[in-house]
Amino acid sequence: MEFEVLKDLVRIITRNKVKQIEVLGNPGQDNSRTEELYEGIGKERFTSDDEAAKFFFGTNEKDPNYRKLRNKLIRQLINTSFFIDVQQPMFSERSKAQYHCYRDYAAAFILRTREAHKASVYLLQQVLEQAIKYEFTELTADICQQLRTQFARTPGDQASHEKYSTLHRLYEEKRYWEVKALDYHENLIHHYITGRSASPEVHQLANQYFEELMPMAARIDTIQFYLYTYSVGVIKYLSVNNCATTIEICDEALSLIQNRKSSYSGALISFAIQKLACLTQLRLNEKDDETGKYCLNLVEEGGFNWFRVMELLFYNRIYNHRYPDALEIFTKAVQHPRFQLLSGSFRDLWTLCGGYLHLLAALGKLNGKEVEEAAGFFRMAKFKNDFEVLDKEKAGMNIPLVLLPVMYSIATGAYEEEFGRSIEALDKYRKRYLENDTNRRSAIFLKMLLALAKKNFEGDQALRKMEKEWIQLQQLPPQMGGQSFAVEIIPYEDLWGMLSGR
């Protein structure tokens, strides 16, 4: 830093102004109300504004004194956020760089508004180097815009103005294409998620987007562009159930991203997880373990993505008939200390998987005592009480929850006790919610289950019904774009073989 720049900083930043900065932990405020409010919220002594206001002032959240105290804490927290310690293990090199870049960019902006132009330019130039290195495209474009404007007003430095003008145009183009790829990806996601079956319309749209984006790849050449563009490619092939080509797309994306200095796990994991899902669907066992280990190396144990990887590994072991390995993965996941932090459908999925492990035990594929130790005692009548979300759905993820009691009752020989009441209700459910392209496999399988349950009553007629539906099921492969593993936790063909003795 040149001495002139240092003088510029000293002129703007004075000791008196430093004294006015309110941050948490300032000397002399250890026992202040602000600190007490902070501690109370952090330790969950206060769970609402009303509770906190009653504690401090004996009133409610509308009390002006409480609002003043609350706003003071908010201001201190915001100010303190500029001094977060990013040297902790949870911060990657990229996340550290991102924090420092945006913090220093904000400082440079403030210095410029206070007419400290030399200090502002110096800081922007330092940030620019890191922003380019780590491919923060949006930030790079904004910095180049600031610098070109500054040097346009600096006599005798036309070279710097040209340099930053050229960079600005380049990174604005990169930003434009990154945003376009993001737009296309999100537009496809909207259609792809809402319609869970294979879709020629989604495939056609994804193909159109992909063909427009790919020719720009070599010129744009940023991780974000590759991330969204290749995600469009993944949807293009999954929307027509082409798992083999999807794996190729994932491998190509990973090869482009993983060896870059600016690479980060968030971009890699999205393709690695999708690759693992497709390998599972195609039963390509020889690559499963390698890909699974790669996925686990990208995530922090106990984090959200770790549970997602563990879920896919669970399905992988189930689909490859490695049931004891699936139980081991389930046990490690649900017994992790951070499992309690999962909620809603994410937690429900693991509860559901536990129910299917009990089914496998009832079918003689797992040790019942070991399953009970991992998944708890199983009683079908009370099982639905353990769900927050899935039992309220009708045509989506509640399908395996609806099918489980039927299969468990057949497996244990207890179905006849409730035969009359449940057959009619299940058939109505099938006709109302499953007779569509998205859930066709589930509709066929439920017909097979009901026929199996009726076998003792209808004899040959039930056997003919089961054989007819079995042929239809084999002719209709699972849809990676729709019937996800979470719908067929155990493939219907495998379940039928175990239940019917086929």
QUIMO-V26370 format. One record per residue. N is the residue number from 1. SS is DSSP state (hx for helix, st for strand, lp for the rest). PHI is phi as a letter, one per 20 degrees, with the letter a starting at -180 (NA if undefined). OMEGA is omega in degrees with one decimal (NA if undefined). Layout:
n = (N & N)
ss = (SS & SS)
phi = (PHI & PHI)
omega = (OMEGA & OMEGA)
//
This chain:
n = (1 & 2 & 3 & 4 & 5 & 6 & 7 & 8 & 9 & 10 & 11 & 12 & 13 & 14 & 15 & 16 & 17 & 18 & 19 & 20 & 21 & 22 & 23 & 24 & 25 & 26 & 27 & 28 & 29 & 30 & 31 & 32 & 33 & 34 & 35 & 36 & 37 & 38 & 39 & 40 & 41 & 42 & 43 & 44 & 45 & 46 & 47 & 48 & 49 & 50 & 51 & 52 & 53 & 54 & 55 & 56 & 57 & 58 & 59 & 60 & 61 & 62 & 63 & 64 & 65 & 66 & 67 & 68 & 69 & 70 & 71 & 72 & 73 & 74 & 75 & 76 & 77 & 78 & 79 & 80 & 81 & 82 & 83 & 84 & 85 & 86 & 87 & 88 & 89 & 90 & 91 & 92 & 93 & 94 & 95 & 96 & 97 & 98 & 99 & 100 & 101 & 102 & 103 & 104 & 105 & 106 & 107 & 108 & 109 & 110 & 111 & 112 & 113 & 114 & 115 & 116 & 117 & 118 & 119 & 120 & 121 & 122 & 123 & 124 & 125 & 126 & 127 & 128 & 129 & 130 & 131 & 132 & 133 & 134 & 135 & 136 & 137 & 138 & 139 & 140 & 141 & 142 & 143 & 144 & 145 & 146 & 147 & 148 & 149 & 150 & 151 & 152 & 153 & 154 & 155 & 156 & 157 & 158 & 159 & 160 & 161 & 162 & 163 & 164 & 165 & 166 & 167 & 168 & 169 & 170 & 171 & 172 & 173 & 174 & 175 & 176 & 177 & 178 & 179 & 180 & 181 & 182 & 183 & 184 & 185 & 186 & 187 & 188 & 189 & 190 & 191 & 192 & 193 & 194 & 195 & 196 & 197 & 198 & 199 & 200 & 201 & 202 & 203 & 204 & 205 & 206 & 207 & 208 & 209 & 210 & 211 & 212 & 213 & 214 & 215 & 216 & 217 & 218 & 219 & 220 & 221 & 222 & 223 & 224 & 225 & 226 & 227 & 228 & 229 & 230 & 231 & 232 & 233 & 234 & 235 & 236 & 237 & 238 & 239 & 240 & 241 & 242 & 243 & 244 & 245 & 246 & 247 & 248 & 249 & 250 & 251 & 252 & 253 & 254 & 255 & 256 & 257 & 258 & 259 & 260 & 261 & 262 & 263 & 264 & 265 & 266 & 267 & 268 & 269 & 270 & 271 & 272 & 273 & 274 & 275 & 276 & 277 & 278 & 279 & 280 & 281 & 282 & 283 & 284 & 285 & 286 & 287 & 288 & 289 & 290 & 291 & 292 & 293 & 294 & 295 & 296 & 297 & 298 & 299 & 300 & 301 & 302 & 303 & 304 & 305 & 306 & 307 & 308 & 309 & 310 & 311 & 312 & 313 & 314 & 315 & 316 & 317 & 318 & 319 & 320 & 321 & 322 & 323 & 324 & 325 & 326 & 327 & 328 & 329 & 330 & 331 & 332 & 333 & 334 & 335 & 336 & 337 & 338 & 339 & 340 & 341 & 342 & 343 & 344 & 345 & 346 & 347 & 348 & 349 & 350 & 351 & 352 & 353 & 354 & 355 & 356 & 357 & 358 & 359 & 360 & 361 & 362 & 363 & 364 & 365 & 366 & 367 & 368 & 369 & 370 & 371 & 372 & 373 & 374 & 375 & 376 & 377 & 378 & 379 & 380 & 381 & 382 & 383 & 384 & 385 & 386 & 387 & 388 & 389 & 390 & 391 & 392 & 393 & 394 & 395 & 396 & 397 & 398 & 399 & 400 & 401 & 402 & 403 & 404 & 405 & 406 & 407 & 408 & 409 & 410 & 411 & 412 & 413 & 414 & 415 & 416 & 417 & 418 & 419 & 420 & 421 & 422 & 423 & 424 & 425 & 426 & 427 & 428 & 429 & 430 & 431 & 432 & 433 & 434 & 435 & 436 & 437 & 438 & 439 & 440 & 441 & 442 & 443 & 444 & 445 & 446 & 447 & 448 & 449 & 450 & 451 & 452 & 453 & 454 & 455 & 456 & 457 & 458 & 459 & 460 & 461 & 462 & 463 & 464 & 465 & 466 & 467 & 468 & 469 & 470 & 471 & 472 & 473 & 474 & 475 & 476 & 477 & 478 & 479 & 480 & 481 & 482 & 483 & 484 & 485 & 486 & 487 & 488 & 489 & 490 & 491 & 492 & 493 & 494 & 495 & 496 & 497 & 498 & 499 & 500 & 501 & 502)
ss = (lp & lp & hx & hx & hx & hx & hx & hx & hx & hx & hx & hx & lp & lp & hx & hx & hx & hx & hx & lp & lp & lp & lp & lp & lp & lp & lp & lp & lp & lp & lp & lp & hx & hx & hx & hx & hx & hx & hx & hx & hx & hx & lp & lp & lp & lp & lp & lp & hx & hx & hx & hx & hx & hx & hx & hx & hx & lp & lp & lp & lp & lp & lp & hx & hx & hx & hx & hx & hx & hx & hx & hx & hx & hx & hx & hx & hx & hx & hx & hx & hx & hx & hx & lp & lp & lp & lp & lp & lp & lp & lp & lp & hx & hx & hx & hx & hx & hx & hx & hx & hx & hx & hx & hx & hx & hx & hx & hx & hx & hx & hx & hx & hx & lp & lp & lp & hx & hx & hx & hx & hx & hx & hx & hx & hx & hx & hx & hx & hx & hx & hx & hx & hx & lp & lp & lp & hx & hx & hx & hx & hx & hx & hx & hx & hx & hx & hx & hx & hx & hx & hx & hx & lp & lp & lp & lp & lp & hx & hx & hx & hx & hx & hx & hx & hx & hx & hx & hx & hx & hx & hx & hx & hx & hx & hx & hx & hx & hx & hx & hx & hx & hx & hx & hx & hx & hx & hx & hx & hx & hx & hx & hx & hx & hx & lp & lp & lp & lp & lp & hx & hx & hx & hx & hx & hx & hx & hx & hx & hx & hx & hx & hx & hx & hx & lp & lp & hx & hx & hx & hx & lp & lp & hx & hx & hx & hx & hx & hx & hx & hx & hx & hx & hx & hx & hx & hx & hx & hx & lp & lp & lp & lp & hx & hx & hx & hx & hx & hx & hx & hx & hx & hx & hx & hx & hx & hx & hx & lp & lp & lp & lp & lp & lp & lp & hx & hx & hx & hx & hx & hx & hx & hx & hx & hx & hx & hx & hx & hx & hx & hx & hx & hx & lp & lp & hx & hx & hx & hx & hx & hx & hx & hx & hx & hx & hx & hx & hx & hx & lp & lp & lp & lp & lp & hx & hx & hx & hx & hx & hx & hx & hx & hx & hx & hx & hx & hx & hx & hx & hx & lp & lp & lp & hx & hx & hx & hx & hx & hx & hx & hx & hx & hx & hx & hx & lp & lp & hx & hx & hx & hx & hx & lp & lp & hx & hx & hx & hx & hx & hx & hx & hx & hx & hx & hx & hx & hx & hx & hx & hx & hx & hx & hx & lp & lp & lp & lp & lp & hx & hx & hx & hx & hx & hx & hx & hx & lp & lp & lp & lp & hx & hx & hx & hx & hx & hx & hx & lp & lp & lp & hx & hx & hx & lp & lp & lp & lp & lp & lp & hx & hx & hx & hx & hx & hx & hx & hx & hx & hx & hx & hx & hx & hx & lp & lp & hx & hx & hx & hx & hx & hx & hx & hx & hx & hx & hx & hx & hx & hx & hx & hx & hx & hx & hx & hx & lp & lp & lp & lp & lp & hx & hx & hx & hx & hx & hx & hx & hx & hx & hx & hx & hx & hx & hx & hx & hx & hx & hx & hx & lp & hx & hx & hx & hx & hx & hx & hx & hx & hx & hx & hx & hx & hx & hx & hx & lp & lp & lp & lp & lp & lp & lp & lp & lp & lp & lp & lp & lp & lp & lp & lp & lp & hx & hx & hx & hx & hx & hx & hx & hx & hx & lp & lp)
phi = (NA & f & f & f & f & f & f & f & f & f & f & e & e & d & f & f & f & f & f & e & f & e & c & f & n & f & g & n & d & g & d & f & f & f & f & f & f & g & f & f & f & f & e & m & f & d & d & b & f & f & f & f & f & f & f & e & c & m & c & c & f & e & f & g & f & f & f & f & f & f & f & f & f & g & f & f & f & f & f & f & f & f & c & f & e & e & e & f & g & f & e & f & f & f & f & f & f & f & f & f & f & f & f & f & f & f & f & f & f & f & f & f & f & e & m & e & f & f & f & f & f & g & f & f & f & f & f & g & g & f & f & f & g & e & m & e & f & f & f & f & f & f & f & f & f & f & f & f & f & f & f & f & e & d & f & n & c & f & f & f & f & f & g & f & f & f & f & f & f & f & f & f & f & f & f & g & f & f & f & f & f & f & g & f & f & f & f & f & g & g & f & f & f & f & d & e & d & g & c & g & f & f & f & f & f & f & f & f & f & f & f & f & e & g & f & e & g & f & f & f & l & c & f & f & f & f & g & f & f & f & f & f & f & f & f & g & e & f & f & d & m & e & f & f & f & f & f & f & f & f & f & f & f & f & f & f & e & f & e & e & f & e & f & b & f & g & f & f & f & f & e & f & f & f & f & f & f & f & f & f & f & e & l & e & g & f & d & f & f & f & f & f & f & f & f & f & f & e & c & e & g & n & e & g & f & f & f & f & f & f & f & f & f & g & f & g & f & f & f & e & m & e & f & f & f & f & f & f & f & g & f & f & f & f & e & f & g & e & f & f & f & f & b & m & f & f & f & g & g & f & f & f & f & f & f & f & f & f & f & f & f & f & e & n & e & c & f & g & f & f & f & f & f & e & d & n & f & d & c & g & f & d & f & f & f & e & d & e & c & f & f & e & f & c & c & c & f & e & g & f & f & f & f & g & f & f & f & f & f & f & f & e & m & d & f & f & f & c & g & f & f & e & g & f & f & f & f & f & f & g & f & e & d & d & f & b & f & f & d & g & f & f & f & f & f & f & g & f & f & f & f & f & f & e & g & f & e & d & l & f & f & f & f & f & f & f & f & f & f & f & f & f & f & f & e & c & f & g & e & f & f & b & f & f & g & f & e & d & g & d & g & g & f & f & f & f & f & f & f & e & m & f)
omega = (177.2 & -177.2 & 178.6 & 177.8 & 178.3 & 177.6 & 178.9 & 179.2 & -179.2 & -179.0 & -175.6 & -174.1 & 179.8 & -179.5 & -179.0 & 179.1 & 178.0 & -178.8 & -176.6 & -178.4 & 179.7 & 175.8 & 176.9 & 175.6 & 176.3 & 178.3 & 175.1 & -179.0 & -177.9 & -176.9 & -178.0 & 178.0 & 179.3 & 178.6 & -178.5 & 176.3 & 178.1 & -179.9 & -178.5 & 177.9 & -178.4 & -178.5 & 175.5 & 170.5 & 175.1 & 178.9 & 178.0 & 176.8 & 180.0 & 179.2 & -179.4 & 179.9 & 178.9 & -179.7 & -173.7 & -171.3 & -178.6 & -177.8 & 177.9 & -172.5 & -179.5 & 180.0 & -179.5 & 179.4 & 178.5 & 179.8 & 178.6 & 178.9 & -179.3 & 179.8 & 177.8 & 177.7 & 179.1 & -179.8 & 179.2 & 179.0 & 178.9 & 178.7 & -177.4 & -179.5 & 177.7 & -177.8 & 177.8 & 179.3 & -178.3 & 178.6 & 179.7 & -174.4 & -176.8 & -178.3 & 174.3 & 178.1 & -179.8 & -179.7 & 174.3 & -179.9 & 179.8 & 179.1 & -177.3 & -178.6 & -177.9 & 176.7 & -178.2 & 176.2 & 177.2 & 178.3 & 179.8 & 178.5 & 179.9 & 179.6 & 179.8 & 179.2 & 178.0 & 176.6 & 175.1 & -169.9 & -179.2 & 179.0 & -179.8 & 179.7 & 179.2 & -178.2 & 178.9 & 179.3 & 177.2 & -179.4 & -177.6 & -179.8 & -179.5 & -179.5 & 177.0 & -178.8 & -176.1 & 174.8 & 171.3 & -168.8 & -177.6 & 179.6 & 179.8 & 179.3 & -179.4 & 179.2 & 179.3 & 177.2 & 178.8 & -176.0 & 179.4 & 177.6 & -179.2 & -177.2 & 173.5 & -179.6 & -178.0 & -178.0 & 172.1 & 179.6 & -178.8 & -178.1 & 179.4 & 178.6 & 178.9 & -179.4 & -175.9 & 174.8 & 178.4 & 178.0 & -179.2 & 179.7 & -179.7 & -175.3 & 170.8 & 176.4 & 177.3 & 179.6 & -179.5 & -176.7 & 174.2 & 179.9 & 178.3 & 178.1 & 176.9 & 178.8 & -179.4 & -179.0 & -178.0 & 176.9 & 178.2 & 179.9 & 179.7 & -178.9 & -172.9 & -178.3 & -177.4 & 175.3 & -169.4 & 179.2 & 176.8 & -172.6 & 175.1 & -179.5 & 178.0 & 178.9 & -178.9 & 179.6 & 179.0 & 178.2 & 178.5 & 179.0 & -175.6 & -179.8 & 176.7 & -174.4 & -170.6 & 178.8 & -179.6 & -171.6 & -176.8 & -179.1 & -178.1 & 168.7 & 173.5 & -179.4 & -178.0 & 178.3 & 177.7 & -178.0 & -176.3 & -178.9 & -179.8 & 172.6 & 172.8 & 177.5 & 177.6 & 179.8 & 178.8 & -175.7 & 177.9 & -179.1 & 173.2 & 172.3 & 180.0 & -175.9 & -177.0 & 179.5 & 176.0 & 177.1 & 178.2 & 178.2 & 179.5 & 179.3 & 179.3 & 178.9 & -179.8 & -179.4 & 178.7 & -171.0 & -164.2 & -177.0 & 179.0 & 179.0 & -176.5 & -178.1 & 177.6 & -170.6 & -178.8 & 178.6 & -177.1 & -172.6 & -177.9 & 179.0 & 179.8 & 178.7 & -179.8 & 177.6 & 179.1 & 178.9 & -179.3 & 176.1 & 178.7 & -178.4 & -177.7 & -179.3 & 177.5 & -169.7 & -171.8 & -178.5 & -173.2 & -174.3 & 179.2 & -179.9 & 177.9 & 178.3 & 178.7 & 178.8 & -178.7 & 179.0 & -177.8 & -172.1 & 176.3 & -179.7 & -179.5 & 177.2 & -177.7 & -178.5 & 176.2 & 177.7 & 177.8 & 178.0 & 179.3 & 177.6 & 179.7 & 176.0 & 176.6 & 179.1 & -179.2 & -179.9 & 177.7 & -176.4 & 178.3 & 175.0 & 176.8 & -170.4 & 176.3 & 176.7 & 177.4 & 178.0 & 178.8 & 178.3 & 178.3 & -178.1 & -179.2 & -178.6 & -173.3 & 178.4 & 176.7 & -178.4 & -176.7 & 176.1 & -178.6 & 179.6 & 177.8 & 179.5 & 175.7 & -175.4 & -179.6 & 177.2 & 179.8 & -179.0 & 179.1 & 175.8 & 179.0 & 177.8 & 176.3 & 177.3 & 179.3 & 172.6 & 175.2 & 177.0 & 178.6 & 176.7 & 179.3 & 179.6 & 175.8 & -178.1 & 179.0 & 176.2 & -175.2 & -178.9 & 179.4 & 178.0 & -179.7 & 177.8 & -178.4 & -171.5 & 179.5 & 179.3 & -174.2 & 172.2 & -171.8 & -176.8 & -177.8 & -173.4 & -177.4 & 179.4 & -176.7 & -174.2 & 178.3 & -169.2 & -167.0 & -178.1 & -179.8 & 178.6 & -176.5 & -173.5 & -178.1 & -174.8 & 176.7 & -177.8 & 179.5 & 177.2 & 177.4 & -176.3 & -173.1 & -177.9 & 177.5 & -177.7 & -179.0 & 179.0 & 177.3 & -178.0 & -176.9 & 179.4 & -176.1 & -171.5 & -173.5 & -177.6 & -177.4 & -173.6 & -173.6 & -175.7 & -169.1 & -176.7 & -177.4 & -179.5 & -180.0 & 179.6 & 175.5 & 177.8 & 179.8 & -177.0 & -174.6 & -170.7 & -171.3 & -177.9 & 176.7 & -176.1 & -176.8 & -171.8 & -174.3 & -179.0 & 179.7 & 178.5 & 179.6 & -177.0 & 178.5 & 175.4 & 179.9 & 179.8 & -179.5 & 176.8 & 177.8 & 179.0 & -178.8 & -170.8 & -178.5 & -177.8 & -171.9 & 173.3 & -174.1 & -179.7 & 178.2 & 179.7 & 178.5 & 178.5 & -179.5 & -178.5 & 178.5 & -178.9 & 179.1 & 177.8 & 179.4 & -179.2 & -179.1 & 179.9 & -176.6 & -177.0 & 177.8 & -179.9 & 176.4 & 179.4 & -176.1 & -176.7 & -176.6 & 178.5 & -176.9 & 172.8 & 173.6 & -179.5 & 168.6 & -178.5 & -176.6 & 178.4 & 179.2 & 179.0 & -178.6 & 177.5 & -179.7 & -175.7 & -174.5 & -177.1 & -179.0 & NA)
//
